[in-house]
Amino acid sequence: MAPLLPRARRRLAWAAAALALAALAGCAQLGYYWQSAAGHIGILRAARPVPEWLADPRTPDALRERLALAQRIRRFASERLALPDNRSYTGYADLHRAAAVWNVVAAPPHALTLRTWCFPIAGCVGYRGYYAEADAQAEAGRLRADGLESAVYPVPAYSTLGWLDWAGGDPLLSTFIRYPEGELARIVFHELAHQVVYVPGDTEFNESFATAVERLGGAEWLATQAGPQAREEYAQFDTRRRAMRALMDDTRRRLAGIYDSPAAQARDWPAVDAMKQEAMDAFRARYQQLRAGWSGPRQGAYDAWVARTNNATLAAQAAYDALVPGFERLFEREGRDWRRFHAEVKRIAALDADARRQALDAADAPRPPPGKEKGHPDA
């Protein structure tokens, strides 16, 4: 066979990537499959290796500086955090849009249970991603017509779990490259963590692990690599983030109590809706109090999220936080050794869902000496 020209090789790679994405996403509906495959192929086609961007005289100085910083973060991720050393985040794509994808989430009006979509490799997940916001909004409208609460939110980055490293991996994107230093590091660490461990169908475990990695790794980056300004900038962001997480947790607990109340058991939905409205009004009032104490250009960073808050968004956010304390305790138990930590998470990931959570609940217990693990014949 005659050798393929570079352009033909790229087309063949893109076609093969489309087939791989079909298997990865497991799209049952042809239309959804094509928007998913074509959307990611569009990102791959827009990506160029970072060295090319750095050498291009047309690259703006501000972008060149961010790309160089991102490469230092990328090396740190592999050398210090034992995250995969592959082609992910060694390329860059300018998407000319506000988000990489837009996720749709949905939940019943009287429960904090996400509607799920199931795919062969990814398993069942509580969101559905679209590369065009209009498509996401249309899906959200269909879900509302079915009686669910739904919402659409922008996603700056996502992971293909390392499956497409041969096609260039996951590139840096214009949707997050200009994030402040600490947040840029955080998002790279989070997405690479998904390539370390991913349990099909357990979004809470997967996202909580990646969130723990981003927080622990981000703290290490800031402490050892960043300057005072970056640390101060991240400290302000983290303070606000923690305050918002606490507010969201309180609101979820209050709503969960309402949905399990005698009125709900009696199916007195007008009474339940009145209590729910009171809880949501209190949530937004408390947010306004928090916001009033913030200052600077990002004072309203949570405004859009608060405006669309409902059962679906609160349930989706919980998946990113619920198991983080257990992973953080596990990291401490493993002596803050990243390789040992990843190895232990992989071991736990192989357990069934209940056993995974029990293992994380027990993560503050000292590691048993060799030969004395539970179930060992000499224990």
C-alpha positions, 0 to 999 in steps of 0.5 A: 500500500502506498504511504498515506499523506499527512492529511490523509493520516490525520483523517484516518486518525480522526475517523478511528477516533470517532469509532473509539469515542462511540465505544467510549460514550456508548451512545444509543441514539445516533444523533447523540452519538454523532454530536458527541464524536464530531464534537470531540474530533473538532477539538482534536482537529483544533489542537496543536502541540504546545511547542508549535504555539510557543514558536509561532510569532502570532501567538499573543504573549499572554497566551504564550506565558499561560502555555508555558505555565501549563507545561510546568504544571503538567510536568509537576503532575507526573513528577510529583503527583504520580499522575499519568505521563502521557500526551494529555495537556501537551497540546492546545486548542482555541475553541472560540466558545465559552465551554468545552461542553454543556452538561444537562442534569435532571432530578425529580421535583421532590428528591435529590436523586439524579436522572442517569444515562448509561453507556457501556464503558463510562457506566451510568452517569448523572449528566449528559454532555452536548457540544452545542449549548442549544442542544443541551437546552433543548434536552433540558426542555424535554426533561422539564416537559417530563416533569423533572427539574433540569439545568444546563451548566458549562464545563471547561474541561473533561477527560477521555480517561486516557483512551485517546492518548494515541490521538493526542490525548486531552488538550489544554483548552481556551475555556480554562487556559486563562484561569488563575494559576492555582485554578489552572493547576487544579483543573489539570490535576483533576482531569488527569486523576480520572486517568488513574482511576475510573469506576464505571457507574460510580460518579460519586467515587470518581469525582470525589477522588479527582476532587481530592487529587486537585485539592491536595495536589493544588496545595502542594503546587502552591506551596512549592512552585507558586509565588505570593500573588498566586497563593493569595489569589487562590486563597481568596478563591478557596475561601469563597468555594468553601463557604459556597460548599457549606451553604450547598451542603446545608441546603441539601440537608434541609431539602432532604429532610423536607422530602422525607417529612411526614408531609412528603410521606402523606403526599401532601405536595402543596405543603412540601412545595411550600417548605421547599420554596422557603428553603430555596429562598433562605439559600439565595438570601444567605448567598446574597449575604456571602456575596456582599462580603466579597469584592473584586472582579469575580464577586459574582462568580457564583451568580449564574449557578445560584440562579439555576439552583434546583434539586438537579444542580444540588445533587450534581454538586454533591457527587464532587464533594461527598467522599473527599474527606475519606480520600484525604484521610487515605492520603494521610494514612499512606504517608502523603505518598502519591504512588502508595495513595494511587495504588490503594485507591485502585485497590479500593476501586476494585471492590463493590460499591458498599465496600468502597465506601466502607474502606473510605470511612475506615481510612483514618484507621492505621494500616494493619501490619503485613499478614494481618489484613482483614481476611488474611488466614494469619489474622 
